[in-house]
């Protein structure tokens, strides 16, 4: 598999090839935006481990194209194993205090990234993946499973740190100060929060090509 090209990608590819030197492994490094990336390559099994959520960070609105490439990379009879995270907003309720805290922490970082002119992660729901697969002849989702996601105060603190770091890049001084205040407020809430949050979920799909 390969990721979107950024500074140092070639060096990263070299390190991967060195790590697998002598093994019967073909390391392919490239840019998903390039139409020729993985062209003509076919595999019995393709594993997409939380891949599409990261696509938005490197290729805004490119998730459908990446998924199409993954499906095309399957040999007839091949299997795609896909893992993702169900977006929080489709599962959580702001009327619940713990849900609201999780949503506020995530949305603060995402909105700060938008104001700073940066891309961020964008998780896609299981139903979106299923619709894309169902729309293509010769492919079918043959199995699916969901797994609870456990969030702790430590998990949320990492997201608050992301919001703090990203909001510091907002050019407008007034907005930046407002975000700094909100980060400070959420930091207090997160530090006072006890227990774990288990309403989020991961999902796994098995896709077969006929």
Buried (B, 14 or more C-beta within 10 A) or exposed (E): BBBBBEEEBEEBBEEBEEEEEEEEEEBEBBBBEEEEBBEEEEBEEBEBEEBBBBBBBBBEEBBBBBBEBBBBBBEEEBBBBBBBBBBBEEBBEEEEEBBBBBBBBBEBBBBBBEBBEEEBBBBBBBEBBBEBBEEBEEBEBEEBEEEEBEBBBEBBBEBBEBBBEBBEEBEEEEBBEEBBEBBEEBBEBBEEBEEBBEBBBBBBBBBBBE
